[in-house]
Amino acid sequence: MLSIIVAISKNYCIGNGGKIPWKIPGEQRRFKELTTGNTVIMGRRTFAEIGRPLPNRRTVLVSNTYSWNDANCVTVSSFEEALRVSDPLRNEVFVAGGAGIYREALQYADRLIITHIDIEVDGDVFFPHFDGLGFEEVSREHFDGEIPYDYVTYERRKRCE
Ligand SMILES: NC(=O)c1ccc[n+]([C@@H]2O[C@H](COP(=O)([O-])OP(=O)(O)OC[C@H]3O[C@@H](n4cnc5c(N)ncnc54)[C@H](OP(=O)(O)O)[C@@H]3O)[C@@H](O)[C@H]2O)c1
């Protein structure tokens, strides 16, 4: 199973100045629950924001200028190589950004796990529009608060035989 996991604002923004442009206590709970024990693919800037491989997960870092290799992290030079080493046919694999990696992953993903943040924000990194790519909403959970958000899951529509 290959899943894209991302939090996006109403204007599809995901990042600003190398950081996530909002702080919502608890909003990343689902990311931790779903990815723990599994494989996470991410680009170099997303990795730099976190600063180290995530604990209790296998990280596949995509970069041609930086590398981190240890028991829980491997560096590869392309998204295709990231798919080869993470093997989503046998493993639960999550694509965790940023924008270019998401764009490449959209053609392969079985599932989009999106936190829709109910604000518009200024930013410099955006998630691609995915209308018309064959995904349908299968679940939605709403959370109220100073900045409300929804946990939404989309699955790729089965193709008719
Ligand atoms: N809201 C969210 O859920 C979310 C999730 C993730 C990230 N973010 C935000 O997004 C921003 C970072 O995203 P970003 O798009 O700027 O950067 P990014 O994708 O994290 O990193 C870009 C770098 O990754 C490597 N890379 C990406 N695609 C590659 C490919 N196909 N082949 C080889 N290398 C590849 C390259 O590294 P080299 O230059 O080293 O070769 C590239 O410069 C931050 O602001 C972060 O906070 C938000």
PDBQT file of the ligand as one rigid body, heavy atoms in Angstrom, charges set to zero:
ROOT
HETATM    1  N1  LIG A 201       2.112  20.241   5.327  1.00  0.00    +0.000 N 
HETATM    2  C1  LIG A 201       2.696  19.048   5.208  1.00  0.00    +0.000 C 
HETATM    3  O1  LIG A 201       2.101  17.994   5.446  1.00  0.00    +0.000 OA
HETATM    4  C2  LIG A 201       4.129  19.003   4.766  1.00  0.00    +0.000 A 
HETATM    5  C3  LIG A 201       4.737  17.766   4.516  1.00  0.00    +0.000 A 
HETATM    6  C4  LIG A 201       6.059  17.773   4.070  1.00  0.00    +0.000 A 
HETATM    7  C5  LIG A 201       6.735  18.973   3.904  1.00  0.00    +0.000 A 
HETATM    8  N2  LIG A 201       6.097  20.142   4.176  1.00  0.00    +0.000 N 
HETATM    9  C6  LIG A 201       6.761  21.428   3.952  1.00  0.00    +0.000 C 
HETATM   10  O2  LIG A 201       7.218  21.468   2.612  1.00  0.00    +0.000 OA
HETATM   11  C7  LIG A 201       8.458  22.171   2.560  1.00  0.00    +0.000 C 
HETATM   12  C8  LIG A 201       9.539  21.232   2.014  1.00  0.00    +0.000 C 
HETATM   13  O3  LIG A 201       9.122  20.751   0.761  1.00  0.00    +0.000 OA
HETATM   14  P1  LIG A 201       9.909  21.079  -0.578  1.00  0.00    +0.000 P 
HETATM   15  O4  LIG A 201       9.048  20.694  -1.708  1.00  0.00    +0.000 OA
HETATM   16  O5  LIG A 201      10.434  22.470  -0.502  1.00  0.00    +0.000 OA
HETATM   17  O6  LIG A 201      11.194  20.146  -0.440  1.00  0.00    +0.000 OA
HETATM   18  P2  LIG A 201      11.420  18.554  -0.324  1.00  0.00    +0.000 P 
HETATM   19  O7  LIG A 201      10.669  17.822  -1.372  1.00  0.00    +0.000 OA
HETATM   20  O8  LIG A 201      11.248  18.123   1.080  1.00  0.00    +0.000 OA
HETATM   21  O9  LIG A 201      12.964  18.525  -0.636  1.00  0.00    +0.000 OA
HETATM   22  C9  LIG A 201      13.416  18.901  -1.915  1.00  0.00    +0.000 C 
HETATM   23  C10 LIG A 201      14.717  18.183  -2.151  1.00  0.00    +0.000 C 
HETATM   24  O10 LIG A 201      14.513  16.775  -2.059  1.00  0.00    +0.000 OA
HETATM   25  C11 LIG A 201      15.238  16.139  -3.088  1.00  0.00    +0.000 C 
HETATM   26  N3  LIG A 201      14.312  15.636  -4.095  1.00  0.00    +0.000 N 
HETATM   27  C12 LIG A 201      12.984  15.867  -4.181  1.00  0.00    +0.000 A 
HETATM   28  N4  LIG A 201      12.468  15.186  -5.217  1.00  0.00    +0.000 NA
HETATM   29  C13 LIG A 201      13.480  14.506  -5.769  1.00  0.00    +0.000 A 
HETATM   30  C14 LIG A 201      13.593  13.612  -6.860  1.00  0.00    +0.000 A 
HETATM   31  N5  LIG A 201      12.520  13.246  -7.579  1.00  0.00    +0.000 N 
HETATM   32  N6  LIG A 201      14.803  13.126  -7.184  1.00  0.00    +0.000 NA
HETATM   33  C15 LIG A 201      15.890  13.453  -6.468  1.00  0.00    +0.000 A 
HETATM   34  N7  LIG A 201      15.859  14.290  -5.400  1.00  0.00    +0.000 NA
HETATM   35  C16 LIG A 201      14.655  14.806  -5.064  1.00  0.00    +0.000 A 
HETATM   36  C17 LIG A 201      16.155  17.189  -3.653  1.00  0.00    +0.000 C 
HETATM   37  O11 LIG A 201      17.248  17.205  -2.765  1.00  0.00    +0.000 OA
HETATM   38  P3  LIG A 201      18.747  17.632  -3.203  1.00  0.00    +0.000 P 
HETATM   39  O12 LIG A 201      18.655  19.068  -3.612  1.00  0.00    +0.000 OA
HETATM   40  O13 LIG A 201      19.527  17.404  -1.956  1.00  0.00    +0.000 OA
HETATM   41  O14 LIG A 201      19.123  16.706  -4.318  1.00  0.00    +0.000 OA
HETATM   42  C18 LIG A 201      15.306  18.434  -3.515  1.00  0.00    +0.000 C 
HETATM   43  O15 LIG A 201      16.066  19.630  -3.532  1.00  0.00    +0.000 OA
HETATM   44  C19 LIG A 201       8.752  22.614   3.985  1.00  0.00    +0.000 C 
HETATM   45  O16 LIG A 201       8.221  23.922   4.160  1.00  0.00    +0.000 OA
HETATM   46  C20 LIG A 201       7.981  21.624   4.814  1.00  0.00    +0.000 C 
HETATM   47  O17 LIG A 201       7.614  22.147   6.068  1.00  0.00    +0.000 OA
HETATM   48  C21 LIG A 201       4.815  20.175   4.602  1.00  0.00    +0.000 A 
ENDROOT
TORSDOF 0
